[in-house]
Amino acid sequence: MSDSEKEIPKTREEILRINLDARVQEVMHYQINIDNYTLALENIASMNTDERAELSGFADQLRGLLASEKLEQKKAKVMLAVLQQQLED
């Protein structure tokens, strides 16, 4: 049997577990971005007035990205919970 044949999930549970792993990774990636954007905003906030003014457009972009990542992470957590529930049944 080749490697590609071994990797193909055969059962519903195998498929759910693969999807569960992917959702866990997805939630983690969103969290990394959330942490990065939060820290970047904190760094900008700690700068002097001129630097903050110069980076105000970037800070606005970061706030938008932060809000988007938080919302997408919530969606991913819902789907993660659904997968966990299906595996418990």
PDB file of N, CA, C and O in Angstrom:
ATOM      1  N   MET A   1       0.856  -1.180   0.000  1.00  0.00           N
ATOM      2  CA  MET A   1       0.000   0.000   0.000  1.00  0.00           C
ATOM      3  C   MET A   1       0.897   1.237   0.000  1.00  0.00           C
ATOM      4  O   MET A   1       1.851   1.315   0.774  1.00  0.00           O
ATOM      5  N   SER A   2       0.593   2.194  -0.860  1.00  0.00           N
ATOM      6  CA  SER A   2       1.399   3.407  -0.946  1.00  0.00           C
ATOM      7  C   SER A   2       1.047   4.364   0.195  1.00  0.00           C
ATOM      8  O   SER A   2       0.028   4.203   0.866  1.00  0.00           O
ATOM      9  N   ASP A   3       1.910   5.361   0.399  1.00  0.00           N
ATOM     10  CA  ASP A   3       1.673   6.362   1.450  1.00  0.00           C
ATOM     11  C   ASP A   3       0.382   7.125   1.215  1.00  0.00           C
ATOM     12  O   ASP A   3      -0.348   7.421   2.162  1.00  0.00           O
ATOM     13  N   SER A   4       0.095   7.446  -0.038  1.00  0.00           N
ATOM     14  CA  SER A   4      -1.112   8.222  -0.327  1.00  0.00           C
ATOM     15  C   SER A   4      -2.366   7.425   0.016  1.00  0.00           C
ATOM     16  O   SER A   4      -3.371   8.010   0.422  1.00  0.00           O
ATOM     17  N   GLU A   5      -2.329   6.119  -0.137  1.00  0.00           N
ATOM     18  CA  GLU A   5      -3.489   5.296   0.214  1.00  0.00           C
ATOM     19  C   GLU A   5      -3.674   5.228   1.732  1.00  0.00           C
ATOM     20  O   GLU A   5      -4.805   5.215   2.216  1.00  0.00           O
ATOM     21  N   LYS A   6      -2.594   5.185   2.470  1.00  0.00           N
ATOM     22  CA  LYS A   6      -2.682   5.113   3.928  1.00  0.00           C
ATOM     23  C   LYS A   6      -3.241   6.395   4.528  1.00  0.00           C
ATOM     24  O   LYS A   6      -3.868   6.347   5.586  1.00  0.00           O
ATOM     25  N   GLU A   7      -3.036   7.534   3.887  1.00  0.00           N
ATOM     26  CA  GLU A   7      -3.444   8.816   4.435  1.00  0.00           C
ATOM     27  C   GLU A   7      -4.912   9.135   4.211  1.00  0.00           C
ATOM     28  O   GLU A   7      -5.438  10.055   4.837  1.00  0.00           O
ATOM     29  N   ILE A   8      -5.579   8.412   3.350  1.00  0.00           N
ATOM     30  CA  ILE A   8      -6.981   8.693   3.054  1.00  0.00           C
ATOM     31  C   ILE A   8      -7.842   8.187   4.206  1.00  0.00           C
ATOM     32  O   ILE A   8      -7.822   6.996   4.519  1.00  0.00           O
ATOM     33  N   PRO A   9      -8.599   9.086   4.841  1.00  0.00           N
ATOM     34  CA  PRO A   9      -9.462   8.640   5.946  1.00  0.00           C
ATOM     35  C   PRO A   9     -10.551   7.697   5.428  1.00  0.00           C
ATOM     36  O   PRO A   9     -11.119   7.897   4.355  1.00  0.00           O
ATOM     37  N   LYS A  10     -10.815   6.677   6.218  1.00  0.00           N
ATOM     38  CA  LYS A  10     -11.759   5.648   5.790  1.00  0.00           C
ATOM     39  C   LYS A  10     -13.089   5.717   6.529  1.00  0.00           C
ATOM     40  O   LYS A  10     -14.108   5.246   6.023  1.00  0.00           O
ATOM     41  N   THR A  11     -13.081   6.289   7.699  1.00  0.00           N
ATOM     42  CA  THR A  11     -14.304   6.288   8.509  1.00  0.00           C
ATOM     43  C   THR A  11     -14.723   7.720   8.834  1.00  0.00           C
ATOM     44  O   THR A  11     -13.945   8.666   8.711  1.00  0.00           O
ATOM     45  N   ARG A  12     -15.961   7.838   9.247  1.00  0.00           N
ATOM     46  CA  ARG A  12     -16.495   9.133   9.675  1.00  0.00           C
ATOM     47  C   ARG A  12     -15.662   9.694  10.824  1.00  0.00           C
ATOM     48  O   ARG A  12     -15.347  10.884  10.841  1.00  0.00           O
ATOM     49  N   GLU A  13     -15.306   8.844  11.777  1.00  0.00           N
ATOM     50  CA  GLU A  13     -14.524   9.286  12.933  1.00  0.00           C
ATOM     51  C   GLU A  13     -13.147   9.792  12.507  1.00  0.00           C
ATOM     52  O   GLU A  13     -12.676  10.796  13.039  1.00  0.00           O
ATOM     53  N   GLU A  14     -12.498   9.124  11.567  1.00  0.00           N
ATOM     54  CA  GLU A  14     -11.194   9.583  11.080  1.00  0.00           C
ATOM     55  C   GLU A  14     -11.316  10.973  10.442  1.00  0.00           C
ATOM     56  O   GLU A  14     -10.486  11.853  10.671  1.00  0.00           O
ATOM     57  N   ILE A  15     -12.360  11.145   9.645  1.00  0.00           N
ATOM     58  CA  ILE A  15     -12.576  12.445   8.996  1.00  0.00           C
ATOM     59  C   ILE A  15     -12.843  13.520  10.038  1.00  0.00           C
ATOM     60  O   ILE A  15     -12.305  14.623   9.943  1.00  0.00           O
ATOM     61  N   LEU A  16     -13.673  13.208  11.033  1.00  0.00           N
ATOM     62  CA  LEU A  16     -13.957  14.173  12.091  1.00  0.00           C
ATOM     63  C   LEU A  16     -12.699  14.534  12.860  1.00  0.00           C
ATOM     64  O   LEU A  16     -12.488  15.702  13.189  1.00  0.00           O
ATOM     65  N   ARG A  17     -11.862  13.550  13.150  1.00  0.00           N
ATOM     66  CA  ARG A  17     -10.618  13.827  13.894  1.00  0.00           C
ATOM     67  C   ARG A  17      -9.661  14.706  13.083  1.00  0.00           C
ATOM     68  O   ARG A  17      -9.004  15.586  13.638  1.00  0.00           O
ATOM     69  N   ILE A  18      -9.585  14.469  11.787  1.00  0.00           N
ATOM     70  CA  ILE A  18      -8.745  15.311  10.928  1.00  0.00           C
ATOM     71  C   ILE A  18      -9.277  16.743  10.932  1.00  0.00           C
ATOM     72  O   ILE A  18      -8.512  17.701  11.034  1.00  0.00           O
ATOM     73  N   ASN A  19     -10.597  16.873  10.820  1.00  0.00           N
ATOM     74  CA  ASN A  19     -11.207  18.204  10.845  1.00  0.00           C
ATOM     75  C   ASN A  19     -11.039  18.872  12.203  1.00  0.00           C
ATOM     76  O   ASN A  19     -10.847  20.085  12.280  1.00  0.00           O
ATOM     77  N   LEU A  20     -11.110  18.089  13.272  1.00  0.00           N
ATOM     78  CA  LEU A  20     -10.903  18.616  14.616  1.00  0.00           C
ATOM     79  C   LEU A  20      -9.497  19.196  14.739  1.00  0.00           C
ATOM     80  O   LEU A  20      -9.319  20.308  15.237  1.00  0.00           O
ATOM     81  N   ASP A  21      -8.513  18.448  14.289  1.00  0.00           N
ATOM     82  CA  ASP A  21      -7.125  18.927  14.342  1.00  0.00           C
ATOM     83  C   ASP A  21      -6.965  20.228  13.552  1.00  0.00           C
ATOM     84  O   ASP A  21      -6.284  21.155  13.990  1.00  0.00           O
ATOM     85  N   ALA A  22      -7.601  20.279  12.387  1.00  0.00           N
ATOM     86  CA  ALA A  22      -7.517  21.485  11.558  1.00  0.00           C
ATOM     87  C   ALA A  22      -8.158  22.679  12.261  1.00  0.00           C
ATOM     88  O   ALA A  22      -7.629  23.789  12.191  1.00  0.00           O
ATOM     89  N   ARG A  23      -9.280  22.473  12.933  1.00  0.00           N
ATOM     90  CA  ARG A  23      -9.950  23.574  13.652  1.00  0.00           C
ATOM     91  C   ARG A  23      -9.114  24.043  14.831  1.00  0.00           C
ATOM     92  O   ARG A  23      -9.049  25.242  15.100  1.00  0.00           O
ATOM     93  N   VAL A  24      -8.473  23.119  15.539  1.00  0.00           N
ATOM     94  CA  VAL A  24      -7.602  23.507  16.654  1.00  0.00           C
ATOM     95  C   VAL A  24      -6.478  24.398  16.124  1.00  0.00           C
ATOM     96  O   VAL A  24      -6.156  25.421  16.727  1.00  0.00           O
ATOM     97  N   GLN A  25      -5.887  24.010  15.000  1.00  0.00           N
ATOM     98  CA  GLN A  25      -4.836  24.816  14.371  1.00  0.00           C
ATOM     99  C   GLN A  25      -5.371  26.185  13.946  1.00  0.00           C
ATOM    100  O   GLN A  25      -4.706  27.207  14.120  1.00  0.00           O
ATOM    101  N   GLU A  26      -6.584  26.188  13.387  1.00  0.00           N
ATOM    102  CA  GLU A  26      -7.186  27.439  12.933  1.00  0.00           C
ATOM    103  C   GLU A  26      -7.390  28.409  14.094  1.00  0.00           C
ATOM    104  O   GLU A  26      -7.068  29.593  13.986  1.00  0.00           O
ATOM    105  N   VAL A  27      -7.925  27.903  15.200  1.00  0.00           N
ATOM    106  CA  VAL A  27      -8.135  28.747  16.387  1.00  0.00           C
ATOM    107  C   VAL A  27      -6.796  29.295  16.880  1.00  0.00           C
ATOM    108  O   VAL A  27      -6.699  30.459  17.268  1.00  0.00           O
ATOM    109  N   MET A  28      -5.769  28.450  16.861  1.00  0.00           N
ATOM    110  CA  MET A  28      -4.452  28.880  17.318  1.00  0.00           C
ATOM    111  C   MET A  28      -3.885  29.970  16.400  1.00  0.00           C
ATOM    112  O   MET A  28      -3.294  30.937  16.881  1.00  0.00           O
ATOM    113  N   HIS A  29      -4.060  29.821  15.100  1.00  0.00           N
ATOM    114  CA  HIS A  29      -3.558  30.835  14.165  1.00  0.00           C
ATOM    115  C   HIS A  29      -4.264  32.168  14.383  1.00  0.00           C
ATOM    116  O   HIS A  29      -3.632  33.223  14.352  1.00  0.00           O
ATOM    117  N   TYR A  30      -5.572  32.117  14.604  1.00  0.00           N
ATOM    118  CA  TYR A  30      -6.288  33.360  14.899  1.00  0.00           C
ATOM    119  C   TYR A  30      -5.735  33.988  16.168  1.00  0.00           C
ATOM    120  O   TYR A  30      -5.563  35.206  16.228  1.00  0.00           O
ATOM    121  N   GLN A  31      -5.452  33.168  17.194  1.00  0.00           N
ATOM    122  CA  GLN A  31      -4.947  33.702  18.453  1.00  0.00           C
ATOM    123  C   GLN A  31      -3.580  34.345  18.269  1.00  0.00           C
ATOM    124  O   GLN A  31      -3.297  35.382  18.869  1.00  0.00           O
ATOM    125  N   ILE A  32      -2.738  33.745  17.452  1.00  0.00           N
ATOM    126  CA  ILE A  32      -1.418  34.333  17.179  1.00  0.00           C
ATOM    127  C   ILE A  32      -1.590  35.708  16.545  1.00  0.00           C
ATOM    128  O   ILE A  32      -0.917  36.663  16.936  1.00  0.00           O
ATOM    129  N   ASN A  33      -2.487  35.813  15.568  1.00  0.00           N
ATOM    130  CA  ASN A  33      -2.733  37.115  14.936  1.00  0.00           C
ATOM    131  C   ASN A  33      -3.317  38.118  15.925  1.00  0.00           C
ATOM    132  O   ASN A  33      -2.924  39.285  15.933  1.00  0.00           O
ATOM    133  N   ILE A  34      -4.252  37.668  16.757  1.00  0.00           N
ATOM    134  CA  ILE A  34      -4.844  38.538  17.775  1.00  0.00           C
ATOM    135  C   ILE A  34      -3.755  39.074  18.701  1.00  0.00           C
ATOM    136  O   ILE A  34      -3.713  40.268  18.997  1.00  0.00           O
ATOM    137  N   ASP A  35      -2.884  38.189  19.149  1.00  0.00           N
ATOM    138  CA  ASP A  35      -1.783  38.602  20.028  1.00  0.00           C
ATOM    139  C   ASP A  35      -0.844  39.584  19.324  1.00  0.00           C
ATOM    140  O   ASP A  35      -0.425  40.582  19.910  1.00  0.00           O
ATOM    141  N   ASN A  36      -0.519  39.292  18.066  1.00  0.00           N
ATOM    142  CA  ASN A  36       0.376  40.177  17.306  1.00  0.00           C
ATOM    143  C   ASN A  36      -0.231  41.567  17.135  1.00  0.00           C
ATOM    144  O   ASN A  36       0.440  42.572  17.367  1.00  0.00           O
ATOM    145  N   TYR A  37      -1.488  41.623  16.734  1.00  0.00           N
ATOM    146  CA  TYR A  37      -2.134  42.921  16.509  1.00  0.00           C
ATOM    147  C   TYR A  37      -2.276  43.693  17.820  1.00  0.00           C
ATOM    148  O   TYR A  37      -2.086  44.909  17.850  1.00  0.00           O
ATOM    149  N   THR A  38      -2.606  42.996  18.890  1.00  0.00           N
ATOM    150  CA  THR A  38      -2.740  43.645  20.196  1.00  0.00           C
ATOM    151  C   THR A  38      -1.408  44.246  20.638  1.00  0.00           C
ATOM    152  O   THR A  38      -1.352  45.390  21.088  1.00  0.00           O
ATOM    153  N   LEU A  39      -0.346  43.467  20.507  1.00  0.00           N
ATOM    154  CA  LEU A  39       0.976  43.967  20.895  1.00  0.00           C
ATOM    155  C   LEU A  39       1.426  45.125  20.006  1.00  0.00           C
ATOM    156  O   LEU A  39       2.024  46.084  20.493  1.00  0.00           O
ATOM    157  N   ALA A  40       1.144  45.042  18.722  1.00  0.00           N
ATOM    158  CA  ALA A  40       1.510  46.130  17.816  1.00  0.00           C
ATOM    159  C   ALA A  40       0.782  47.415  18.201  1.00  0.00           C
ATOM    160  O   ALA A  40       1.376  48.493  18.199  1.00  0.00           O
ATOM    161  N   LEU A  41      -0.499  47.299  18.530  1.00  0.00           N
ATOM    162  CA  LEU A  41      -1.268  48.479  18.952  1.00  0.00           C
ATOM    163  C   LEU A  41      -0.723  49.054  20.262  1.00  0.00           C
ATOM    164  O   LEU A  41      -0.666  50.271  20.438  1.00  0.00           O
ATOM    165  N   GLU A  42      -0.330  48.176  21.167  1.00  0.00           N
ATOM    166  CA  GLU A  42       0.266  48.639  22.424  1.00  0.00           C
ATOM    167  C   GLU A  42       1.588  49.356  22.162  1.00  0.00           C
ATOM    168  O   GLU A  42       1.885  50.377  22.781  1.00  0.00           O
ATOM    169  N   ASN A  43       2.378  48.809  21.238  1.00  0.00           N
ATOM    170  CA  ASN A  43       3.654  49.457  20.898  1.00  0.00           C
ATOM    171  C   ASN A  43       3.420  50.837  20.300  1.00  0.00           C
ATOM    172  O   ASN A  43       4.105  51.796  20.655  1.00  0.00           O
ATOM    173  N   ILE A  44       2.464  50.937  19.406  1.00  0.00           N
ATOM    174  CA  ILE A  44       2.158  52.230  18.790  1.00  0.00           C
ATOM    175  C   ILE A  44       1.662  53.212  19.855  1.00  0.00           C
ATOM    176  O   ILE A  44       2.048  54.381  19.849  1.00  0.00           O
ATOM    177  N   ALA A  45       0.818  52.745  20.757  1.00  0.00           N
ATOM    178  CA  ALA A  45       0.278  53.606  21.813  1.00  0.00           C
ATOM    179  C   ALA A  45       1.376  54.139  22.733  1.00  0.00           C
ATOM    180  O   ALA A  45       1.229  55.207  23.328  1.00  0.00           O
ATOM    181  N   SER A  46       2.467  53.398  22.847  1.00  0.00           N
ATOM    182  CA  SER A  46       3.552  53.820  23.746  1.00  0.00           C
ATOM    183  C   SER A  46       4.528  54.793  23.077  1.00  0.00           C
ATOM    184  O   SER A  46       5.432  55.315  23.730  1.00  0.00           O
ATOM    185  N   MET A  47       4.348  55.032  21.792  1.00  0.00           N
ATOM    186  CA  MET A  47       5.248  55.934  21.063  1.00  0.00           C
ATOM    187  C   MET A  47       4.927  57.391  21.364  1.00  0.00           C
ATOM    188  O   MET A  47       3.876  57.721  21.913  1.00  0.00           O
ATOM    189  N   ASN A  48       5.866  58.250  20.988  1.00  0.00           N
ATOM    190  CA  ASN A  48       5.621  59.682  21.196  1.00  0.00           C
ATOM    191  C   ASN A  48       4.514  60.152  20.247  1.00  0.00           C
ATOM    192  O   ASN A  48       4.138  59.446  19.311  1.00  0.00           O
ATOM    193  N   THR A  49       4.012  61.335  20.505  1.00  0.00           N
ATOM    194  CA  THR A  49       2.858  61.873  19.775  1.00  0.00           C
ATOM    195  C   THR A  49       3.076  61.907  18.266  1.00  0.00           C
ATOM    196  O   THR A  49       2.177  61.547  17.505  1.00  0.00           O
ATOM    197  N   ASP A  50       4.239  62.327  17.830  1.00  0.00           N
ATOM    198  CA  ASP A  50       4.516  62.418  16.390  1.00  0.00           C
ATOM    199  C   ASP A  50       4.509  61.037  15.727  1.00  0.00           C
ATOM    200  O   ASP A  50       3.940  60.857  14.650  1.00  0.00           O
ATOM    201  N   GLU A  51       5.139  60.080  16.377  1.00  0.00           N
ATOM    202  CA  GLU A  51       5.165  58.722  15.817  1.00  0.00           C
ATOM    203  C   GLU A  51       3.765  58.119  15.774  1.00  0.00           C
ATOM    204  O   GLU A  51       3.384  57.487  14.789  1.00  0.00           O
ATOM    205  N   ARG A  52       3.005  58.318  16.844  1.00  0.00           N
ATOM    206  CA  ARG A  52       1.623  57.812  16.878  1.00  0.00           C
ATOM    207  C   ARG A  52       0.807  58.412  15.741  1.00  0.00           C
ATOM    208  O   ARG A  52       0.045  57.711  15.074  1.00  0.00           O
ATOM    209  N   ALA A  53       0.971  59.720  15.525  1.00  0.00           N
ATOM    210  CA  ALA A  53       0.235  60.392  14.453  1.00  0.00           C
ATOM    211  C   ALA A  53       0.637  59.825  13.091  1.00  0.00           C
ATOM    212  O   ALA A  53      -0.205  59.602  12.221  1.00  0.00           O
ATOM    213  N   GLU A  54       1.917  59.601  12.928  1.00  0.00           N
ATOM    214  CA  GLU A  54       2.428  59.060  11.666  1.00  0.00           C
ATOM    215  C   GLU A  54       1.875  57.653  11.390  1.00  0.00           C
ATOM    216  O   GLU A  54       1.640  57.285  10.238  1.00  0.00           O
ATOM    217  N   LEU A  55       1.675  56.888  12.443  1.00  0.00           N
ATOM    218  CA  LEU A  55       1.211  55.506  12.307  1.00  0.00           C
ATOM    219  C   LEU A  55      -0.289  55.349  12.560  1.00  0.00           C
ATOM    220  O   LEU A  55      -0.777  54.227  12.700  1.00  0.00           O
ATOM    221  N   SER A  56      -1.019  56.453  12.620  1.00  0.00           N
ATOM    222  CA  SER A  56      -2.449  56.366  12.964  1.00  0.00           C
ATOM    223  C   SER A  56      -3.242  55.553  11.941  1.00  0.00           C
ATOM    224  O   SER A  56      -4.136  54.795  12.317  1.00  0.00           O
ATOM    225  N   GLY A  57      -2.928  55.701  10.663  1.00  0.00           N
ATOM    226  CA  GLY A  57      -3.616  54.910   9.644  1.00  0.00           C
ATOM    227  C   GLY A  57      -3.337  53.432   9.803  1.00  0.00           C
ATOM    228  O   GLY A  57      -4.238  52.605   9.667  1.00  0.00           O
ATOM    229  N   PHE A  58      -2.089  53.098  10.091  1.00  0.00           N
ATOM    230  CA  PHE A  58      -1.713  51.706  10.325  1.00  0.00           C
ATOM    231  C   PHE A  58      -2.417  51.165  11.563  1.00  0.00           C
ATOM    232  O   PHE A  58      -2.897  50.031  11.565  1.00  0.00           O
ATOM    233  N   ALA A  59      -2.479  51.976  12.615  1.00  0.00           N
ATOM    234  CA  ALA A  59      -3.171  51.555  13.839  1.00  0.00           C
ATOM    235  C   ALA A  59      -4.644  51.290  13.559  1.00  0.00           C
ATOM    236  O   ALA A  59      -5.215  50.337  14.090  1.00  0.00           O
ATOM    237  N   ASP A  60      -5.260  52.121  12.731  1.00  0.00           N
ATOM    238  CA  ASP A  60      -6.654  51.889  12.346  1.00  0.00           C
ATOM    239  C   ASP A  60      -6.798  50.565  11.608  1.00  0.00           C
ATOM    240  O   ASP A  60      -7.741  49.814  11.856  1.00  0.00           O
ATOM    241  N   GLN A  61      -5.870  50.276  10.707  1.00  0.00           N
ATOM    242  CA  GLN A  61      -5.892  48.993   9.991  1.00  0.00           C
ATOM    243  C   GLN A  61      -5.771  47.832  10.969  1.00  0.00           C
ATOM    244  O   GLN A  61      -6.483  46.834  10.858  1.00  0.00           O
ATOM    245  N   LEU A  62      -4.862  47.974  11.926  1.00  0.00           N
ATOM    246  CA  LEU A  62      -4.655  46.915  12.918  1.00  0.00           C
ATOM    247  C   LEU A  62      -5.915  46.690  13.751  1.00  0.00           C
ATOM    248  O   LEU A  62      -6.265  45.547  14.045  1.00  0.00           O
ATOM    249  N   ARG A  63      -6.597  47.767  14.133  1.00  0.00           N
ATOM    250  CA  ARG A  63      -7.833  47.624  14.902  1.00  0.00           C
ATOM    251  C   ARG A  63      -8.893  46.879  14.093  1.00  0.00           C
ATOM    252  O   ARG A  63      -9.623  46.049  14.636  1.00  0.00           O
ATOM    253  N   GLY A  64      -8.977  47.174  12.800  1.00  0.00           N
ATOM    254  CA  GLY A  64      -9.914  46.460  11.939  1.00  0.00           C
ATOM    255  C   GLY A  64      -9.553  44.987  11.807  1.00  0.00           C
ATOM    256  O   GLY A  64     -10.421  44.116  11.875  1.00  0.00           O
ATOM    257  N   LEU A  65      -8.266  44.717  11.619  1.00  0.00           N
ATOM    258  CA  LEU A  65      -7.806  43.331  11.528  1.00  0.00           C
ATOM    259  C   LEU A  65      -8.047  42.583  12.833  1.00  0.00           C
ATOM    260  O   LEU A  65      -8.448  41.419  12.826  1.00  0.00           O
ATOM    261  N   LEU A  66      -7.802  43.254  13.942  1.00  0.00           N
ATOM    262  CA  LEU A  66      -8.007  42.644  15.254  1.00  0.00           C
ATOM    263  C   LEU A  66      -9.469  42.255  15.449  1.00  0.00           C
ATOM    264  O   LEU A  66      -9.765  41.146  15.896  1.00  0.00           O
ATOM    265  N   ALA A  67     -10.367  43.147  15.121  1.00  0.00           N
ATOM    266  CA  ALA A  67     -11.796  42.853  15.250  1.00  0.00           C
ATOM    267  C   ALA A  67     -12.192  41.686  14.351  1.00  0.00           C
ATOM    268  O   ALA A  67     -12.962  40.817  14.758  1.00  0.00           O
ATOM    269  N   SER A  68     -11.671  41.671  13.147  1.00  0.00           N
ATOM    270  CA  SER A  68     -11.978  40.599  12.197  1.00  0.00           C
ATOM    271  C   SER A  68     -11.453  39.255  12.689  1.00  0.00           C
ATOM    272  O   SER A  68     -12.161  38.250  12.623  1.00  0.00           O
ATOM    273  N   GLU A  69     -10.236  39.232  13.173  1.00  0.00           N
ATOM    274  CA  GLU A  69      -9.644  37.986  13.673  1.00  0.00           C
ATOM    275  C   GLU A  69     -10.420  37.449  14.873  1.00  0.00           C
ATOM    276  O   GLU A  69     -10.627  36.241  14.992  1.00  0.00           O
ATOM    277  N   LYS A  70     -10.849  38.343  15.760  1.00  0.00           N
ATOM    278  CA  LYS A  70     -11.627  37.907  16.926  1.00  0.00           C
ATOM    279  C   LYS A  70     -12.946  37.288  16.498  1.00  0.00           C
ATOM    280  O   LYS A  70     -13.362  36.271  17.054  1.00  0.00           O
ATOM    281  N   LEU A  71     -13.606  37.885  15.522  1.00  0.00           N
ATOM    282  CA  LEU A  71     -14.869  37.344  15.034  1.00  0.00           C
ATOM    283  C   LEU A  71     -14.655  35.996  14.352  1.00  0.00           C
ATOM    284  O   LEU A  71     -15.402  35.049  14.595  1.00  0.00           O
ATOM    285  N   GLU A  72     -13.650  35.912  13.511  1.00  0.00           N
ATOM    286  CA  GLU A  72     -13.384  34.648  12.810  1.00  0.00           C
ATOM    287  C   GLU A  72     -12.980  33.551  13.787  1.00  0.00           C
ATOM    288  O   GLU A  72     -13.321  32.385  13.586  1.00  0.00           O
ATOM    289  N   GLN A  73     -12.259  33.913  14.841  1.00  0.00           N
ATOM    290  CA  GLN A  73     -11.884  32.921  15.843  1.00  0.00           C
ATOM    291  C   GLN A  73     -13.128  32.401  16.567  1.00  0.00           C
ATOM    292  O   GLN A  73     -13.223  31.210  16.860  1.00  0.00           O
ATOM    293  N   LYS A  74     -14.069  33.285  16.852  1.00  0.00           N
ATOM    294  CA  LYS A  74     -15.318  32.842  17.495  1.00  0.00           C
ATOM    295  C   LYS A  74     -16.048  31.835  16.612  1.00  0.00           C
ATOM    296  O   LYS A  74     -16.565  30.834  17.107  1.00  0.00           O
ATOM    297  N   LYS A  75     -16.091  32.096  15.317  1.00  0.00           N
ATOM    298  CA  LYS A  75     -16.736  31.173  14.387  1.00  0.00           C
ATOM    299  C   LYS A  75     -16.017  29.824  14.393  1.00  0.00           C
ATOM    300  O   LYS A  75     -16.652  28.770  14.429  1.00  0.00           O
ATOM    301  N   ALA A  76     -14.690  29.871  14.357  1.00  0.00           N
ATOM    302  CA  ALA A  76     -13.902  28.636  14.359  1.00  0.00           C
ATOM    303  C   ALA A  76     -14.116  27.858  15.653  1.00  0.00           C
ATOM    304  O   ALA A  76     -14.152  26.627  15.634  1.00  0.00           O
ATOM    305  N   LYS A  77     -14.259  28.559  16.774  1.00  0.00           N
ATOM    306  CA  LYS A  77     -14.507  27.883  18.050  1.00  0.00           C
ATOM    307  C   LYS A  77     -15.865  27.201  18.064  1.00  0.00           C
ATOM    308  O   LYS A  77     -16.013  26.127  18.647  1.00  0.00           O
ATOM    309  N   VAL A  78     -16.856  27.812  17.429  1.00  0.00           N
ATOM    310  CA  VAL A  78     -18.176  27.182  17.330  1.00  0.00           C
ATOM    311  C   VAL A  78     -18.052  25.868  16.560  1.00  0.00           C
ATOM    312  O   VAL A  78     -18.575  24.838  16.985  1.00  0.00           O
ATOM    313  N   MET A  79     -17.358  25.915  15.430  1.00  0.00           N
ATOM    314  CA  MET A  79     -17.206  24.715  14.618  1.00  0.00           C
ATOM    315  C   MET A  79     -16.353  23.663  15.321  1.00  0.00           C
ATOM    316  O   MET A  79     -16.590  22.465  15.168  1.00  0.00           O
ATOM    317  N   LEU A  80     -15.371  24.103  16.082  1.00  0.00           N
ATOM    318  CA  LEU A  80     -14.559  23.182  16.877  1.00  0.00           C
ATOM    319  C   LEU A  80     -15.429  22.471  17.898  1.00  0.00           C
ATOM    320  O   LEU A  80     -15.312  21.257  18.071  1.00  0.00           O
ATOM    321  N   ALA A  81     -16.289  23.199  18.569  1.00  0.00           N
ATOM    322  CA  ALA A  81     -17.189  22.601  19.555  1.00  0.00           C
ATOM    323  C   ALA A  81     -18.142  21.597  18.909  1.00  0.00           C
ATOM    324  O   ALA A  81     -18.458  20.564  19.499  1.00  0.00           O
ATOM    325  N   VAL A  82     -18.592  21.904  17.705  1.00  0.00           N
ATOM    326  CA  VAL A  82     -19.466  20.993  16.979  1.00  0.00           C
ATOM    327  C   VAL A  82     -18.744  19.684  16.657  1.00  0.00           C
ATOM    328  O   VAL A  82     -19.307  18.601  16.814  1.00  0.00           O
ATOM    329  N   LEU A  83     -17.517  19.794  16.215  1.00  0.00           N
ATOM    330  CA  LEU A  83     -16.742  18.592  15.916  1.00  0.00           C
ATOM    331  C   LEU A  83     -16.486  17.771  17.170  1.00  0.00           C
ATOM    332  O   LEU A  83     -16.585  16.544  17.147  1.00  0.00           O
ATOM    333  N   GLN A  84     -16.158  18.450  18.266  1.00  0.00           N
ATOM    334  CA  GLN A  84     -15.948  17.744  19.533  1.00  0.00           C
ATOM    335  C   GLN A  84     -17.223  17.026  19.955  1.00  0.00           C
ATOM    336  O   GLN A  84     -17.177  15.890  20.426  1.00  0.00           O
ATOM    337  N   GLN A  85     -18.352  17.687  19.786  1.00  0.00           N
ATOM    338  CA  GLN A  85     -19.633  17.091  20.146  1.00  0.00           C
ATOM    339  C   GLN A  85     -19.908  15.846  19.302  1.00  0.00           C
ATOM    340  O   GLN A  85     -20.359  14.827  19.826  1.00  0.00           O
ATOM    341  N   GLN A  86     -19.643  15.924  18.026  1.00  0.00           N
ATOM    342  CA  GLN A  86     -19.869  14.778  17.152  1.00  0.00           C
ATOM    343  C   GLN A  86     -18.978  13.596  17.514  1.00  0.00           C
ATOM    344  O   GLN A  86     -19.393  12.443  17.407  1.00  0.00           O
ATOM    345  N   LEU A  87     -17.767  13.883  17.937  1.00  0.00           N
ATOM    346  CA  LEU A  87     -16.858  12.797  18.327  1.00  0.00           C
ATOM    347  C   LEU A  87     -17.256  12.167  19.657  1.00  0.00           C
ATOM    348  O   LEU A  87     -16.916  11.014  19.922  1.00  0.00           O
ATOM    349  N   GLU A  88     -17.974  12.914  20.495  1.00  0.00           N
ATOM    350  CA  GLU A  88     -18.429  12.377  21.769  1.00  0.00           C
ATOM    351  C   GLU A  88     -19.663  11.489  21.614  1.00  0.00           C
ATOM    352  O   GLU A  88     -19.898  10.584  22.414  1.00  0.00           O
ATOM    353  N   ASP A  89     -20.442  11.764  20.575  1.00  0.00           N
ATOM    354  CA  ASP A  89     -21.676  10.995  20.351  1.00  0.00           C
ATOM    355  C   ASP A  89     -21.408   9.571  19.933  1.00  0.00           C
ATOM    356  O   ASP A  89     -22.346   8.806  19.710  1.00  0.00           O
TER     357      ASP A  89
END
